[in-house]
């Protein structure tokens, strides 16, 4: 099994799932920012993450993560019970649509657009949108993790999106920050970050 990755990208989620599940894999850093890369993703547009598992190839982060969970996890990260799955899917959908769409717009302005081309109006708009969406997150203090009593795929997707929020300079409320720190303290996360960001 091979994972094509790039530092500080969505490929972290895939490596995090792999580390949680204890799956053996090879990771290849793609030269995304090089005109003549020595390693390219097999994706038609060179995107990462990209999974090759024997004759199977999968693109898109969520599709890869669900495939890995359903193939290897049993009831750990992505339980087969439809009721439990619905709670996990709800939070994943929220992370990818309501939250990430605004965070990504802000992140691009903050990190990828040259300083002289940044729009303060756009930054203000997306900052307000992110803060508005963050206010919608109501954590159940009696529940250890965001979707259930067990760490799940929902926590992986919410965690990386919240990491992007903080990278944009937005402060999380204490309860949400404590949740984020708890997800990032997992040994699987620490290993995944080291592997994903490796040269």
N, C-alpha and C positions, 0 to 999 in steps of 0.2 A: 504494500500500500504506500502510495506516494502523495504527499501534500505539497502543493506549490504555494509559497507564502511570501509575504513582504512585511518588514517591520512596521509596527504600530498601525496595522490594518485590520480588517475584519477577519483575516486568517487566524488571528489570536483565538477567536471563538472556537474554531475547528480544532486547533491544537489543545485548547482547554478541555474540550469534550474527549479527545483522544487520551489525554492525561488522566482525566477522571475515570475513564473506562479501562485504563491500563492496556491499551491496544498498541502493538508494535507497528511502527511506521517510519518512513523516511521523509524528511522535510527538505525541500529545495528552495533556497532563496532566489526569487526571480529578480532579474535586473530591470526593474520597471522604469527606472529613470535614466537608462543608458541607451544611446542611439543604436549601438550594435551590441546587444546583450549576449553574454556567454550562456546564460540560462534563461529560457523563455517559458512562460506558461503555455501548455497545449491549448488553452482556451482560444477560440477563434479571434478574440479581441485582446488576448494577452492578460486577461483578468486573473486576480487571485481573490479568495482561495480557489483552488481547483484540485479535485480528488481523482486519483487513478487507482482503482482497486481491481487488479486483473484486467478483464476486458471491459470493465465498467468505468465510465468517466462521468463525473458530476460537477457542475458549476453551481454557483449561488450558495451563500453561507448557510442559510436555513435548510435548504435541501440536503446539503452535505451532512449537517449536524443531525437531522432527523434520520437519515440513512444509517449513520453510525450508531445512533441510539437504538434504532429498531433492529439492527443486525446484531448488536453486541450487548445491549444494556439490560435486557430483561425489564425489571421494574424500577431501575435506579433513577436515571436522569429523565426518562420519558416513558412513564408507566403506560401499560396497555389498556388500563381501565379508562373508558371514555369520559367518565366524570372528572377523574384526576387530569386527564389529558386536556379537557376543556379549560380548566383553570390555568394550566401551563400555557396553552395556546393563546388565551386571553392576554396574558402578560407579554408574551413574545410579540403578539400583534401590536399591543400598545407601544412596546419598545421600538419596533420597526417603523411604525407609522406616526403616531402622535408625537413621540419624543424624538426619534432619530431624524425625522425629516427636517425639523427645526434646528436641531443640534448640528446636523451636517451643513446646513446653509451657513450657520454661524462659524463653524470650524473652518470652512473654506475661506471665509473672509479673514479670519484671525491668523491662519497658518499658511494658506496656499496662494492667496492673492497678494501681489507685491504691495508694499505699504502705500506707494503713491497712487495705486489704483483702487484701494479700499473705499467702500461707501459707508460713511457713518450712518446714513439713513437705513441701509440694509442691515448693518450691525445692530442698530437700535431695534429694528423690527424683529429680527430673529432672537435677540436677547429677551425681548418682552414675550415672544412666543414660547421660548424655552421655559421661562419662569412661570408662565401661565400653565403650561402642561405639568411642570413639576408640582404645582399646587394640587393637581388632580390625583397624585399618588398618595393613597391612604394605606399605610402599612398596618397590618394586624400585629400588635405588639405581643400577642399571645402565641403567634405562629413563628417558628424559627426562621423560615425562609419565605420568599415572596408569594409562592403559589401553594405551598403545603408545608408539612412538617419536615420534608426532605429536600435537600439541595437538588435543583432540577435544571433543565435546559433554560427555563425562564430566568433563573438567576444569572446564568452566563450571559444571556442577551441583555438583560437589564443592567448588569454590572458594567459591561463594556460601554454601553451608551451613557451611563452615569459618569464613567471615567472621562468620556469625551466632554461631558458637561463641565466637569471641573477643569479640564484642559482649556476650556474657553474662559476661565476665570470666574465662573459662577459658583457661589457658595451654596452647598446643600444644607438643608435644615438638619439639626443634630441627629434625629432619628434616621433619616435617609443616609446621612454620612456614616453613621455607625453600621448600617446595613452594608454599605459599599465597602467599608474597611473589613468587615467580616468576610465578604466574598473574596476580597483580595488577599486575605491571610491564608487561604487554603493552599496547601502544598502543591496541588495540581495547577493552580493559577501561577504560582511562582515559577514552576517548571515551564509552563507554557509560554510565559513572557520571555524567559531566558532563551528558549528555543526559537520563538518567533522573531525576536530582535537580534538573533545571532547573525554575524556576517556570513 
